[in-house]
Amino acid sequence: MKPLEQEFLDKIEKHKGIIFKISKMYMSEKDDRDDLFQEITYQIWKAYPNFRGQSEFSTWLYRIALNTAIIFLKTEKKRSFISNEDFSGYKIIQDEYDYGKEEKLIRMYQAVLQLNPIDKAFIFYYLEDFSGKEIAEQMGISEGNARVRMNRAKNKLKDILNSNKS
C-alpha cells in the first residue's frame, strides 16, 4: 500500500465517527446512510491529495462531509426522501458508535430528520460544540449570520420536538 493511501486510511479510521454522525443526520434508512457514508468517504479520498494542512483534518473533513450530504440529497432523485414516519420500531445501529436506545435520542434524530439540509448542518455543528466563528468559517458566511442561522435552526428543532410531544 502506498504511504498516501495508508495515511488516508489512518485518518478516516480516526474520524469515521464524524462521517457516521453526518450520515445518520441526513438519512433515515440504514441503506441510505451506508450509501451516504460511502459517498462521503469517496469524496474525501478524491479531495485528499489537495489537503494542504492549512486547517485541522477534522475541520476539512466536516466541510466536505456536510457539502457531500447536502448534494447527495439534492441529486438522488430516485431516493425516497426522508419522511416523518413513525420511529417506534426504529433500531439504532449497534456498533462502536452505539447511542443507546433512549427515547429522547430517537425523538431527537426524528426531529433532526425533519429539518432542511442547511439547518441540519447548523444543528450538527452545534452538537459538535463548534464556536460561532468556526461555524462561519465552515459555512462561508459571517459570524453574525452564523449565529442568527444557528438560533433559527435550534428554534425549528425545538418547535418540532415540542409538536411531537403532543
N, C-alpha and C positions, 0 to 999 in steps of 0.2 A: 504494500500500500504506500502511496506517495505521502510525503510529510504533510502537504496541504490537506489531503483527504483525512488523514489521521487527526490533524489539528481541528478540522471542521467537525468531525465525529465527536471528538472530546468536548468541544464547546456545545454542540447540540445535546449531548448526553447531560451536560451540566445544567442546561437551560430548557430542557424539554417540558418542564412544568409550565413555563410561560406559554408555550405553544399549546399545551393541553388545555390550559385555562381559557385561552382565546377561542380555541375550537369549541369548547363547551359553552361559552357565552354566545357564540354566533349560530350554533347548530343544535337542534334539539334531539335529533336521531343519531344513534351511535354510528351508523354507516356514514352519515353526512359528516359527523365530527372526524371520523377516521380519514375521509377524503380531504377535508379541510386541513387536518394535521399534516397529511402528506403533501398537499399543495403548498402550505407554508414552508415546510422543510425544503421542498424543491426550489421555491423562490429564494430562500435564504442561500441555498447551495449555488444557485445561478449568480447571486449578487456577491457571494463571499470573496471571490478574487479581488473585488473592488473595495472591500472593507479596509480602510486605512488606519483604523485605530484612533481616529480623532475623538471618538466617544467610546464609552464602555460598550463591549459587545452586546450586553443585555439591552442597552438603550437602542442600539442599531437594530437588534432583533425585534424589539417591541414595535418599532415603526414599520418594518417590513411585514411582520405578522398581522398587525391591525389593518394595514393597507390591503394585504392579500385577502383577509377575511371580508373586508368591505367589497372589494372587487369580485370575490368569489360569489357573494350574494347577488350582485348585480348581473353577473354574466351567466350564471347557471339557470337558464330559463326552464329547463326540464325538471329542475328540482322542485319538490313541494316545499314552499317556503314555510317558515316557522309559523305554527298555528297556536291558537290558545287552547289546545287540547287539555283534557284532564290528566294531570300528572299523578293521580293517586296510585297508579301501579308503576310509576317510574322507578327504574332500577339504576342506582348510581354505580358507576364503574368502580370495581373493587381492584385497585392496584396501589402502587406506592403513593398515588395522589388521592387516596380514599378520603372523601369529605364526610363520610358517615352518612347515616340515613335520617338525620334530624329533620323534622318537618319544616323548621324555619329555613333551612338551606334549600330544600326543594321548592318552597314558595318563593324564595329569593331568585333562584335560577328561572323559575317560571315567569316571574315578573321581568327579569332582565331580558328574556327572550322576546318580550312584547315591545321592547324599545327599538327605535330605529338604529341602524348600524353606527351612526356617529355618536348617539347618546350611549350606546353600549361601550364604545371606545372610552368615553369620558368616565363611565362607571368603572371600567376595568382599571384605568389609571388611578382612580380614587381608591379602589380596593387594594391596589398595589402600593398605595401611600406615596404617590408622586406628588411633588410640590406643584403649585400653580405655574411656576417658571418652567419646570421640567415638562409639564403638560403642554404649555405654549410652544416650547421648542419642538416637541414631538409632533404636534398638530400643525405647526407652521402658522400660528396665529399669535396675537398679542397676549400678554399675561392677563390683562384685564378681561379680554374676550374669553380667555380660557376659564377664568373664574366664574364669569357670568354663565357660560355654557355648562360648566360643571354643576353649578347650583340648579340650573334648569333641568339637567339630566337627573340629578338627585331628587328633585321635586316630582318629576314624572314617575320615577321609580317608587317614591313614597305613595303617590296617588294610586298607582297600580296595586301596590301591596295593600293599601287601605281598602280599595274597592274589592279586592279578592277575599278580604276577611269576612265580608258580608255573606 
